[in-house]
């Protein structure tokens, strides 16, 4: 996997294009479309992939939205999806990058975790630097096994959330 430096013009253009596409494809749903992941955080390096969060008002809309997007250019990664989060991918029509879309319910545990980690990263440049180093080391240690890498990454994210946020 190739890391790219933070390129806000590229990532914001890809996000804006895809946000408009999602809103066009899903007019019957009350959704919010957010730019998340490394490409949304200043100085965070990326794997040439723009992460987008589609926030549905109702839990029951998650699978319907995933089904609609799967009938378009998106491919649902069923092995990484659940009833709480649909994960879909596609190639950007605007730039040479991938698009990852997570569909979750507003206020759900997944939604809150994503927002907490984004807040953690945006809070400090040191947090971003540590995350960049962590990700590069994790890729090397996992021997490019994406399943191993994702497990390690999600463990890191959950640790940082536990260390920095108190949930009562």
N, C-alpha and C positions, 0 to 999 in steps of 0.2 A: 504494500500500500504506500502510496506517495502522499506525503504531507505537503500542504501548501500554506504559505504565509497568509495572514489575515488580509483579505482584499475586500473591503466594504463595498466598493462600487459593484464588483462582480456579484457578491453574495446578495446584496440588497436588490439588484436588478433581477436576479433569478427568483428571489423570494416574491417580489412584487408581481412578477409575471405569473407565478404559480398561484399566489393568493387570488389574483383576479380570475384565473382559470377555475379554481375551486369554488369561488363564489358564483361563477357562471354555471358550473355543473350542478350545484346544490342549492338552487334558489328556494326550494320548498322547505328547507331546514333553517332553524335559528342556530347559526354557528358563529364562532369567532375563529379567525385564522391568525396564528401567531408564529413568528420566526423564532426558533429555538436552536439549541445546539451550538457547536463551536463557531459556526459561521455568523452567529448573532452576537458573539462576545468579542470585544476589542482585544486584539493581539492573540487570540486563540487560533492555533493552527488547525487545519481541516483536512479531511480525506477527500476533498473535491465533492462534497455532498452537502446539500442544503436540507436541514431538518425543519419540518413544519408541523405545528400542532393544530389540528382541527378540533375545536372544543364544541361538543354538542350539548345542547340544553338538557336533553333527555337521554338516559341510559339506553333506552330501546332504539334510539336512532343510530347507534354505533354500527351495528351489523348491516343496517340498510344503507348507510353512507358507504361502508366498505364494499358492498355489493354493487352500488352504482359506480363507484370509482373503478372497480375491477372490470366493469363493462366498457370502460374508457381506456386510457393509456396505462393505467396503473396495474401493478401485479401485487396481489396480497400475499404477504409472507405468512402463511397460515401457521407455520411452526413457531413463529414469533408473535403471533396474534393471540388474543384471549377474548373472553366475553367482555372484558373491561377495557381492552385497547386493541384496535385494529392497526396493523402495521403494513403500509403499502409503499412500493417504490416505483420509480420510473426514471427515464432519462429526460433531462430538461430540453425543451424545444428551443430555448433561448441561448443557453450557454453550454459549454462542454462540462457538464456536471450532472450528478445524480440528484434526485429529489426523494426524500424519505418523508412520508406523511404518517403521523400517529393520530388516530381518532380516539378521543377520550371524552368522558362526561365531565362537565364543569363541576368542580368541587370534589372530584373523586381522589382517592389516594394517589393514583398515578399523576393526575393533574397537579396536585399539591407538591409531589416530589419533584416533578420537572421544574415547577416554578421556584421551589426552594433552591435547587441546584443552580439554576440560572442566577438567582439572587446572590448565592455564594460566590459564583465566578465573577460576576460584575462588581462585587464589593471591593475587590483588591487585585491589582496586577500580579501580586505574589501568588494568589490563588490560581490565576491563569497560568503563570509560569510553572507552578508545581503540577498542574493538570497536564500541560504540554509534555513535561518530562515523564510523568507517569504513563501517559498514553504511548509515547515512543518506546519506553522500556517494556511496556506490556505487549506491544506488537512484536518486539524482538523475542521476548520470552515465550510467547504463544506460537512461535514459528509460523506466523501468518494464518493460524487457525482462528477464524472469525468467531466461532462459538466459544472457544476458550477466552479470546480477547474480550468479547461482550460480557461474559461472566465476571471476569476480573474488573472490567470497567464499571459494571453495575454494583459490584461489591464496594468499589472505591466511592462511587456516588452516594450509596447508602451510608457509608461510614462518615462522609463529610456532612451529610444531612443530619445524622445522629449527633455529630460533634457540634454543629452550629445552630441547630434549631431545637427548640423544646416544644413538644406536643403534649398537651394535657388531655 
